[in-house]
Amino acid sequence: MKLNYPNPCRSFDASSSRVCFWGYGSTIEISFFVGMDALKRLCPDMSDAGSGFLQAFDAALTRIHEVADKVYARGGKGSYAYTLAAEDF
């Protein structure tokens, strides 16, 4: 199932070194997390600072959404939070 991403907001979670964003399957909000390893795979030169995480996320946004759709489809309908791992990319 292809999700919608009408909310462009994303945030950096410093305690877990990841970026959080949200997709929507009809009216259900799905949380996604993209960790440092996945972002470094997408943007090897990214900075380890919070702004570096967000810049890498923004640069790879289309690819991240594609992978989020695939991970969500694999995971079924039972979960509302997914982590996108480096292996997913």
N, C-alpha and C positions, 0 to 999 in steps of 0.2 A: 504494500500500500504506500502510495506517495503521500507524504505529509505536506502540510502548508507551513510556511515560515513568515507569517505576516508581521511578527514582532521582531524588529532588527536588534533588539537589546541582547547584549551578552555581558557577562561579568567575569572578572578574574577572581578565583578563589585561592588566595595565597596559602591558606592552611593545607590545601591539597595539591597545589601547583597545577591547576587546571582552569579551563574556561568553561563556563556554563552557558547554555542557550536553550531555547524552547521551540518545539514544533507542535503542530496541532493536527490531530486526526479527528475530523469533524469537530466536535465541541470539546474533546478531551485534550488537555495540555500534557505534553510529554517532555520531560527534562532530559537533556543530554549533557555529558561532560567529556571534554577533550583534554587529555593530559599532556604533560610536557613531552613525553616520548613520541606521541602521535604528531604533535605540532612540529617537533624537531625533524621528523621524517618528511613532513610537508615543506618546511622552511628551515633547512639545516643551519642557516646563519642567524636564526632568531636570537634575540637577547634573552637572558634569563630573568630580566626584570618584568614586572607585571605588564608594562606597556609593550614589551616584546612579545608576550603571549598574545595580547589582543591584536597586535599588528600581524602576527603570523596567522591568527584565526581569520582576520579580515581578508588577508591575501589569498587564503585557500577556501573561502566561504562556499563557493559552488561545489567543490569536491567534498567538503565536510557535509553539506546537505545531502549529496548523493549517497555517501556512506551511511549517514543517519537513516535515510530511507531504507537501505538494505538491512542494516542492523535491526531496525524496528520490525521489518517484515519477517526476519528470521526469528525474532523474539516472541512473536505472537502478541496477543492482546492482554496478557496477564500483568505486564509490568508498565510502569509509567516513568521509569528512569533508566537510562542506558549510558554506559561509558564506551566511548569510541577509542579503541586501543590502537597502538601503532600497527599491529598486524592487520587491522581492518583496512588500512590504506595501501 
